[in-house]
């Protein structure tokens, strides 16, 4: 029980740290790199940049707040309270840091500015995704589509961000869109690289304490199935528990299993989900 609580505290602390880190990194990326070369970011952040460029009387902090409210209502209905808490903290920290991080020219080369700024955003967003929450904005839509259709995050992000690129071309011409497209590709590439949890895995757990473990697994997000087995060598009964889960939640599942049964054997392999949802419980 103490180990489980300790794991929860560590996971919570890590989530808070990553949410604040995203807010700082994205604010530095926008204020000190992307805005220098008039390159626009992805999602709602990029949309806020674009609208702010068209009407600088509207602050980016205000725009980000207005964009996120309806999406967070949707996220609360779909993903639950924990998702809202950490995603809200990430969005709030981004809004705060955007207003306090000073704007300065650190690098003069437009391409370097675009790549550095986009890399900072892509990695920080991917880390948040990998820890089970998003950074608000269109990331909420992207996460829902990824979980629903099991496609790479970058696939959906490219579709959403194509609208921003098209509007950039319409309002500002081809000169700015080049760096915007490079930046978007960089963000999405590093976001997919950092977001390891977009890959589903099959976890097979061999345990002699299935009854206790099942009670803990009832609080786990994903479904599980219990099978009765027998050791070929010893002839003793052994229960087999099968779980399909995103790779990013393996750490939590592993800690949960170890807290109940230190001698449990876990086999992990990639699982390509083609059809249906693994949501039933045979516990």
N, C-alpha and C positions, 0 to 999 in steps of 0.2 A: 504493500500500500504506500509506504514511504517513497519507494522507488518510482511508483506511478505519479505521485504528487510532485516529486522532484523533476520528472520528465516534463510534466505539464508546466511547471514554473520556467524551466529552461526554454521550452517551446514558445511560451508567452513572451518571455524576455527577448528571444530572438526575433519574434514577429514585430515587437515594438521597435527594436533596433533597426530592422530592415525597412519598416514603414518610414521612420525618421530619416534613414539614410537615403531612401528614394527621394523624399522631399528635398533634401539638400542637394543631391547630385543632379536632379532634374532642373532645379532652380539655377544652379551654376551653369549647367549645359545651355539653358535657354538664354539667360542674361549675359553670359560672358563668352559664348561660342556661337550659338545659332543665330541670335539676333544681330551679331556683328556682320554676318554675311547674308542676312535676310533669308535664311533657310528655315523652313517650317518643320516642326516636329510632327509626330503621329497623333492620331486620335483627337480627343478634346483639347489637349494641350496645343496641338497644331492649329486646330480650329480657332482657339482663343487668340493665338498669335496672329492669324489671318484677319480676324475681325478687328483686333486691336490696331493692326497696320492700316486697315481701312478707316477706322475711327478711333484715334488715340485718346479720345475723351472717356472711352470705356476701359477701365483697368482690367488686366488679365485676372487678377484675383477675383473680381466681381463676376467676370464671365465664367471662370472655372466653377465658382459657387453655383451659379444659375444652371450650368450644364449638368452638374453632378446630382442635384436634388432628385429629379425624376428617376435617374438611373439607380440611385441608392434605394429608392422605394422599391423598384423592381428587384434589386439584389436581395433586399430583406425578405421579400416574398419567396424568392427562389432558393437562395443559399443559406439563409438563417442569420442569427445575431452575430456569431463569431466573425463571419465573413464581413459583415457591415462594420464591426468595431475596428478591425485592423485596416480594412480598405478605406474606411472613413478617416482613420488616423493618417494614412498615407496621403490621401487627397488633401486633408487639412494641413499637413506639414508642407506639402507642395505649395499650397496657397500662401501660407505664412512666409516660407523661404523666398518665394517669388517677389514678395514685397520688401524683404529686408536684405537680400543678397545684392550688393552693389554691382552696377553694370560697368564693365571695364573691358578694354581690348587687351587680351593676353597674347593672342596670335593674330597676325595680319593676313596670312594666307587663307582665302575663302574655303578651299578644299580641306585644309587641315582643321579649320574651325568646324566644318560640317561633320567630319569623321569623328573628331574627339567628342563633340557635343552629343552626337547620335549614339556613340558607343557608351557614354555615361548613362544615357536614358535607357538604352536597350538592356544593358547588364542589370541596372537597378530594378527595372520592371520585371525581368526574368527571375531575379532573386525573390521578389515578392510573390510572383506566380508560383515559384517552386516551394514556397512556404505556406501555400494554401489560401492566399488572398490576392486581390488585385490592387491597382493604384487608382481605381475609380475611372470615370469617363467611359470611353468605348471599351476599355479593358473588361468591364463587366459583361458587355455583349460578347466579346471575344471568348471569355472564359465559358460563358453559357454555351456557345456554339461548339467549343472544343470538347466540353464534357458531353454534349448532346450528340455530336456527330463524329467525335474522335479523329479530328483533323489537327494538323499542326497549327499552333497559334499564329504563325506568320501568314498562313493561307488566308485566314479571316481578316487579319490586320491589313493585308495588302488590298483586299476588297474595300474595306472601310476607308482606308487612307487614299485610295485612288480618287475619291471625291475631293479631298483636300488638294491633291495635285492638280486636278482639273480646274478647280477654282483659282488656284495660284496662276495657272496659265492664262485664264480668262482675264483676271484683274491686273496681273503684273507682267505678263509676257513670258517668253521662253528663257530669258536670262536667269530668272530666279528658280524656275522649275527644275533645272539641271541639278542644282545643289540640293533642292528639296527631295528629289527622287533618290539621289545618292544617300542622303541622310535616312530616308525611310527604309531603304534596303539594308543599311547598316544596322538600324534599330531592330528591324525584324529578324535579321540574321543572328545577332547577338542575343536577342530575346529568346529565340528558339534554342540557341546553344545553352543559355543559362537555365531555361525552363525544362529541366530533366523530367518533371512530373507529367509531361504530356504523353509519355510512353506508358502504356498499360503493362502490368506484369501479373503473372499468375504466381501466387504464393501458396505452396503446399506445406502444411505444418503437420509433423508427426509428433504426437504427444500422448502421454498417459494420464494427463490431467485435463482432459477435454471439457469436463463439466465446469470446472473453474474458469477455464479459458473462454468458454462460450459465454459466460456471464459478462466478461469484459468485452467480448466482441459485439455484444448487443449495442454497445455505445459507439462502435466504429461506424463510419459513414457508409461503408460498402457491404454488400451481402456476403454471406459465407455459407458453405455447405459442409456438413459433417458426414464422413463415411466411416464405417467400421471395418477394420483390417486386422490382420494377424501376421506377426513376424515369421518369415520363411525359415529363419534359422532357429529362433527360440520357441516358436509356436505360441507365444504370448499375444494377447489382444493389444492392438494399438489403434488409436483413433487417428483419422486423417481429416484435417480441416483445409478446405480450399477457399482461397479468397482472390478475387481479381481487383486490383487497386492501382491507381497512378503511382509511378515510381517515386514521386516526391513525398508520398505518405509512407514509404517503406520504413523510414526511421522511427516514426511513431508506432507503426505496427510491430516492428522488431522489439522496441522497448516494452510494448504491452505484453508480448509473448514471453519475453525474458523475465518480466516481473512476476509472472504466474508459474512458469516452468523453465528453470535454467537449463534443463536437459533436452528441451524440445529441439527437434531438427527441422530446419526450414530450407525448402528448395524454391529458388526464385528463377523464373524464366519469362522472357518477353511474351506478351499476349496480344495478338492482332485481333481487335474486336471488329467483326464484319457486320453483325446484325443483332438487334435486341439489346436489352439492358440487363446486367447481372445484378438484380435488386432483390431477389427472393432470399428468404432465410429458411434453412432447414436446421434450426437450432433447438 
